[in-house]
Amino acid sequence: MARTEVKLENEAAQSTNALGPLIGVAREDFVSAVALLLRETASDPSRFIRHSTAMAQDMVKILTGKSELAPDPKDKRFMDPAWAYNPFFRAGAQYYLAVQKGMRGWLDELELDELERNRANFIANIILDGLAPTNTLIGNPTAQKRVIDSGGLSLIKGLQNAYSDLVHNKGMVSQVDKRPFKLGENVATSKGSVVLRTEMMELIHYAPSTDEVYEIPQLTIPPQINKMYINDLSPDKSVVKWQVDNGIQTFVISWRNPTKEQGKWGMADYVYSCAEAMEAVAAITGAKKVNVSAGCSGGQTAAMLASKLAADKSDLLGALTLMVCVLHPMATDIEAGSLVSENGMKLARQRASKAGVIKADDLARGFAWLRPNDLIWNYVINNYLLGSDPPAFDVLFWNADATNLSASLMGDFLTVYETLAFTKHGEVEMVDHKVDLSKVTSDLFILGGVTDHITPWKATYRSTQLFGSKDVTYVLSQSGHMQAILNPPTNPKAKYFVQAKKGKLPATADEWLQGTQEVKGSWWPLWIEWLQSRSGKKKPAPTALGNGTYQPMDAAPGLYVVEEV
């Protein structure tokens, strides 16, 4: 595989779609952020003039060949030797760096609070990333060499790629070559069957691969804006396969992609669907408890489910695993969160309600602008300027296969964000009860990702302090977001951090980090051992899927993952 493709895979896979504060950002919030910069410029013209003069001096040095500005050695955009040895390209890079330096210096002097500074930095980064000379053919030496070496064919291929995206990808630059992947053939290949289908979800029962299984089963609740097969991408990266190979009776929910008419589906509907799935899993396996695992927005749903079950005095929930999930958000967790305003959330709700759903491609487009270098400009260069196909990478294939978000569910997620419902003890009413995680006493396993830019690990750590559980394990996996989860034993670079001494977790992430040890290898064996110890005794594996009430239907991964909307 080419070095460029590997770079694209690694960077984009760190930035897979997720449900966060972005859903509450309205276009007016972007405008207000720009207005903030203009306001600060007008408030102290002398400061702006001073920085403009300094930037002009840098420009003079560039023109006379005396500038010492040079790209960061780690900036992958300027790796081509031409940036150092060709006077034209060196000057082009220096002009860009002078603008970058001037804007950074100006922003640092602005009298802003933390939230305003994050807002200003976020907008400034989008502007600066867009101005990079590497984004144009005339300013990109690698692309120019490719044109010459290919006899102009790279330029033709780049135009074809751009036209294809315009016609078939709604104008968004493609991040993945989808052609090599076929669901059920080389993606989502674990054996199983749909054993329950409702209007909202399918419940998939996976076939055991061991002679004996643990009596307490595991149910996985996936995010509502992604397809469930992230849990079963390929045999070497399949959480499903890892579970069944270790004797866990494995069930996964597959959410249906909502249409405009189904935009009324809210958090309560999803939580009751999860409860229905748990009851089916218990009936099929004969277990009195069901362990639950969930990630990202699925984790928020699982937390709401746990709170509801506790309020109903149900003891059906066993152990609970939450991966890359934030239950106690703060506006400063990510720079994009600083854009969220009360008015913006109101407008976002109104527009979503009118449309019924937020379209999957609109979510993806908005998310891409959170990290434009990784998710937009990298691909503009690769696909259009170099005339290369985007990489064929299974995680990116899954990421591009996003689903719509119902307006009602979006509103409920925003309510959780606004009210900090999970941090309150019985103060916020949702899903027909007062949300109170302090009443949830299940053993907890919580996972964060070191470089997760979507659900930052310190934000995920706050969840350890919200529950009434006496047994809480926190693990910090290398990599970011979904790559933190998909970090199997076959990954030679895998490592994780865990508390060195057993006992109660500290109150803050910084305190926890001081008492951790680094462990080489995947966190999967640690987790499966933790799960097995909370899955009861072993018994002979079932010889058939489902039971008389919940009979097997379509083979895994089911119909909802391939249903066209």
N, C-alpha and C positions, 0 to 999 in steps of 0.2 A: 504494500500500500504506500502511496506517495506521502512524503512528509507533510505536504499541505493538507491532505485529507485527514491525517492523524491529528494535526493541529485543530482542524475544524471539528472533528469528532469530540476531542477532549474538551474544547472550550464550550461548544454548544451543549454537550451532555451535562455540563455543570449548571446549565441555565434552562432546564426544562420547565414547561408551563406549570403554574401552581396558582391556587386561589389565595389572594392576599388583599391588602388594602387597595390594590390597583382597581378592583371592581367598583370602588367608591369614588374614583377620580373622574370628574367631568371635564370636558374640554375647557370650561371656564377656569378650572384650577391651574391649567397650564398657562392660560392668559394672565392670571393673577400672579403667577410666579415670575413671568417676564415683566409684569408691571412693577413687581418688587425691585427688580434690578434697575429699571428705569427710575423709580422713585429714589433709590439710593444714589443714583448718578446725579439726579437733580438736587438732592439735599446738600451735596458738598462738591460743587463743580471743580474746586481747586484740587481735590483728591483725584478726580478723573483726569484732569489736565496733567497732573504730576506723573501718573502712570502712563498716560499717552506719550508724554515727553520721553520717559524711560524706554518705552517700546520703540519710539522713533530713533533713539540713539542705538538701540540694538539693530534696527534696520540699516543704519549708516554703516555700522561695523560689518554687516553681512555684505553690503554693496562693495565695500573696500577690501573684503576678504580677511578681515581681522576678527570676525566673530568666533568665539570658542563654544557656541551652543552646539550640543550634540545630543542625539536621542538617547534615552535610557537603554543600556545594553539589553535589557529584558523586554523592550518594546518590539514585538514580533513584526510590526509593520515596516520597520526600517532595518531588516536583517540583510537585505541585498547589499553587496559591496559597493554598488554604485552610489549609495547614499554617502559613503565616506570618500570615494575617489573621484567621482564625476562632479565638476564644479557646478553644473546646472542643478543636478539633483541635491547636492549638498546645500546649496543656497535655498532650494525649495523647502527642504526639511527645516532649515534654520528659520526661514520666515514663519513657518507653522509653529515652531517651538517658541519664537519670539512672541507671537500672539498668545500662545498658551501660557507662557511665563507672565505676560502682562495681565491677562485676565485672572490668573491665579493670585498674583500679587494684589490686584485690586479687590478681589473677593475676600482675601484674608484681612484687609483693612476695614471692610464694611462692618458697621456696628449692628450686628444681628444676633438674635438669640439662636439656640441650637436648632430649633425647628426651621426658622427662616434661613439659616445657613445651609442646612441640608437641602432646602427647596432651591436656593440659589445655585448650589453646587450641582444639583441634579440637572437643572436646565442648562447650566454652563457646559456640563459634560456632553450633553446631547449636541449642543452647538459646536463644541470643539471637535468632537468625534466626526461630525459631518464635514468639517473643514479640512480634514487630513488630506494631503496631496495624494496619498496612496489610493484614494477613492476614485481617482480619475485616470484615464489612459495616459494623458500627457504627463501626469505626475507620478506614474508608477513604472519604474525601470524594469521590474520583473515582467509586467504585462507587455511592455514594448519589446522586450527580448522574445517573448513567446510569439508575438505577431511575426517577427522576422524569422524565427526558427521554424514556424509552422507555415510560412509562405502566405500568411494572412488568414489561414483557416481558423485560428483561434478567435479572430475577430468575428468571423461568420458564425462560428459556434456560439459565441457569447451573445450575438444578436438573436440567434434562435432560442437560446435559453431565456433571454429577456422577453421575447415574444410569447414563449410558452407560459411563463409566469403571468404575463399580462392577461392571457386568454384563459388559462386553466387554474391559476393559483390566486386569482383576484388581486393581481398586482403585487403580491408579496414575493420576495425572493425565496426560492426553495432552499430548505435546509437539508434535505435528504433525497436520495434517489430511492423511490418507493418500489421500483420495478422488481428487485430481487426477492421481495418478501411476500409470502402467502400465508394467511392465517390458517392454522391447522396443519400446514405442511412444513414450514421451517421457522415459524413463530407460533407460540401457544400450542405446543405439541403434546403436553401431558395428557394422559388418558383420563377421561371423566365424562360425566353426563349432566345435563340440566335435569334437576329433580323437582324444581318448583318454578313456575313462571307466573308472574302477575303483570299488570299493566306497567308497573314501574321497574321491576327487576327480574332477573333470573338468578336462581341459586344453583351453583355448580358443585357437584360432589365428585371429587377426584379419586381415582382408583388407587387402593393401597399397593405398595410394591414390596411389602415385608410380610412375613408369615404371621407376625403378631403386631397389634397396634395398641396404643394407649387408649384407655376408655373415655377420657375427656377429649372431645374434638376441638378443632380450631376453626373459627370463622373469620375471614378477612373482609373488611369493608374498604373498598377502594375510593379514591376521590371521585366527586361527581362530575368533574370536567375532563376526565380521562378514561380511557378504556381499561378494563380490569386486567388485561393480559400483561401489564407491566410486571405482574407477579409470576408470569410464566413466559418470559421472552424467548429464551433458548435453553437447552438442557444444562449448559454450564452456568447460566445466570438465572435459573428458575427458583424462586422462593418456594413455589408449589412443590417442585421435585425434591428440594432439600427437605421439606417437611414430610412428604410421604416416604422418602427413603430413610427417614429417621423415626418411622412408626407413628406419625401424627395423622389422625383422621382429618382430612383437609377439605374445607368448603370455602368457596369464594362467591361473593355477590357480584353480579354484572348489571350495572345500572343501564336503563334504557336512555337513549339520547332524546331529550324532550323536544317536542315541536311547540309551535306557538300556542296551540290548544292546551298543551300540558304545562304551560307556564305558571299554572296555579300550584304546582307541586312545591311545597315548602318544607322547612326543616321537620315539622311534625310528621309529614307524610314519609319522609326518608327515615326518620327514627322508628316509626311504626313498622316500616318495611324491614328494617334491621331486626326489630323484635320478632316479627313474623318469621324471618329467616332463622333466627336463633331457636325458636320453638320447633321449626321443621328439623333443624340439625339435631336437636335433643331427641325428637321423636324417632329419627332415622337411626341414631347411634345408641339410644337407650340411656344416654347420659343425663345426669341431674344438673350438670353445669356445662357451659360452653365458654371456652377461652376465645378472646377476640383480639384481632390485630388490625391496625388501621394506620394510614399515612396521610399527611397533608390535610386537605379539607375533609377527607374520610375520618381523620383523627378527631376533628372537631365534632363530627357527627357521632362518632363512637363515644366521645366524652359526654355529649348530650344524652345519648342512649344510656350510658352508665348512671348519670344523674337521675334520669327518669325511672330506671329500674330500682335504684335505691329509694326513691320517693315512694314507689309502689310496693316497697318491702319485698321485692323479688330477689331470690338468691340464685337466679339462673346464670348470672355473669361470673365466670371464673377469673383467670388472670387476664390482664389487659396490657397490650403492647401498643405504644404510640410512637410512630416514626416521623421525623421531620415535620412536626406539627406544633403550631404556636397557639396556646390557649390564653396567654396573657400578653397581647400585643401592646407595643408602644410605638408612637408615631415616629420615633427616632431609630427604630430597629433597622429600617432600610430607607434610603434617601427618597424613594418614590412615596413612602408613607407620609412624608412631610407635605405632599401635595394635597392630601385628603383634607377637605374642609366640610363643615356642617352643610353649607349650601351645596357644595359639590355632591355630597352623598344624597341630598334631597333630589337634585336634578338627575343623578344617575338612576335613582329609584323610579322617578317619573318616566324617564325614557325607556327603561327596561320594562316597566309595567305596560307601556303603550305597545311595545314590540312583542311582549309575551315572553321572549327569551333573549338572552345575549348570545349572538351567534358565535360559534367556535372560532371562526376565522377572525372575528373582531377581537375576541379575547387574546388570540395568538398575536395579532398585530399590535395590540396595546402592550402586551408583555414583551415583545421583541424590543420595543423602544426603552425598556428598562435597562437593557444592556446592548445598545446599538452596535458597539464594536464586535461583540461576540455573535450576535444574532441577526445583524443586518449587513454591516459593511464587510465583514469577513466573507460573506457569501456573494455580495456584489462583486468583490475582487475575484473570488474563485470562479463563480459561474459566468459573469459577464465580461470582465476584463481579461481573465486567463482562458476563458472558453472551456473550463473543465466542468464535469458533472459534479453535483454535490455528492458527499460521501454516502455510501450505502451502509447505514449503521442502525442496528435494531432499536436502540433507545430513541434515536431521532425519528425513526419510522413510527414508533408508538407515540412520541410526543406530537407528531404532525396529525395523528389520528384523534384529535380532541373532539369533545362533544359540546353541545350547547349548555347554557346554564339557565335554568328557569328563573323568571323574574322574582317569584316569591321566595325561592331559596336564596337568591342574591340579597334580597331585602333582609332575610333572617340572618345571613352572615354579617351584613352591615350592622344589624341590631346587636349582634354578639360583639362586634368590634367597638361600636359606640358605647355600649353599656358596660363593657368588660364583664359580661355575664358570668363567665367561669371563675372570676376572682371574687365574686360576691357570694355570700352564704345566705341563700334564700331571699334575695332582694329582687331578682329579675324573673319574671314569669315567661316561660316559653315551653312549648310542647306540653301544654296542660299540667305544668307543675312549676314550682319555684326551683330554679337551677341552684344546686348546692353540691359541689364536688367533695366537700368535706364529709359527706355521708357515704361516699364511695370508698370502700375498704379493700378492694381487690388488690392483689399484688401487682406492681407496675414495673414495666420495662420500657424506658424512654430512650429514644435514639436521636442524636443530632449529627450534623455534618460539619466538619471543620471549615470548609470553604463554601458553605451554603449561603448564597446571597438572597435567597427567597424567604426561607425560614431560618434566620441566623441562629447558630447553635446556642448562644446565650439566651435567646428568646425561648427556645425549646426547653432550656433548663428550668425556666421559671415554672413549668408545669409540675416539676417535682414537689413544689411547695403548695399545690392547690388541693390535693386529694387528702382523704382521711386514711390513706393506706399507711401501714406500718412498715411494709416491705417495698422499697422503691430502689430500682437499679437504673443508673444513667450511664449510657455508653456514647462516646463521641467517636464517630467513624471518620476516616479520612474522606476527602472529596466533598462534593456538594450535592445537595438535594437528592434526586433519585439515584445518583451514582453512589451516594453514601449508603443507600439501601442495597443496591446491586453491587455488592462488594464481596463476592463469594471466595471460598478457599482456593479457587483456581487463579485468583489474582495475585501475582507474585509481589506486588507493591502494597498489598493490603496491610493496614494497621489500624489500631484503635486505642482510645484512652479510657481507662476505667479507674474508679476510686481504689487506691492501694489497700486501704484498711476497711474492713466491713463495719457497718454501722450506719447511723442516720446521715443523710446527705446534708451538706452545709446549706445555708440559706441562699448563697449567691453562687453564680457560675465561677467567678474569680476565685472564691475560696475553694470551691471544688477542684479547680484546675491545679491549685497548689498541692493538692494531696493525691494526684493521679499518677498512674504508671502507664507507660507506652507499651503496648503489646503488639508484636509482629504477627501478622496474619489477619484473617477475616474474623469479624465479630459473630458470624453465623454460628460456629460451634458453641460459643458462649451462650448465645441466645437459645439454641435448640436444647442445650443442657438445662437452661433455666426453665424452658417451656415443658420439657419432659418431666421435670421434678414437680410440675404443677398440673400434670395430665393424668394423674391416677395410676391405676395398675394396668398391666398389659393383659390382653385377651386375644384370642384368635382373630385374624383379620376377616372382615366380611367377604363373602364370595360373590356378592352382587352389590350394585350401587342402589341407593334409595331404599325404599321398602314398599309394602303394599299400598300405603297411602300416597307416598311420594315416589312414583314410578319414574324410571329413567326415560327421558325424551331425547332431544337432540344431543349429539356428541359435543364435548367441550371444544372450543370456548363458547358454544351456544350461538343463538341467532342475533341477540341484541348488539353484539360487537360488530356485526357485518351489515346490520340494517341501515338502509339508506334513508336519510332525512331530507 
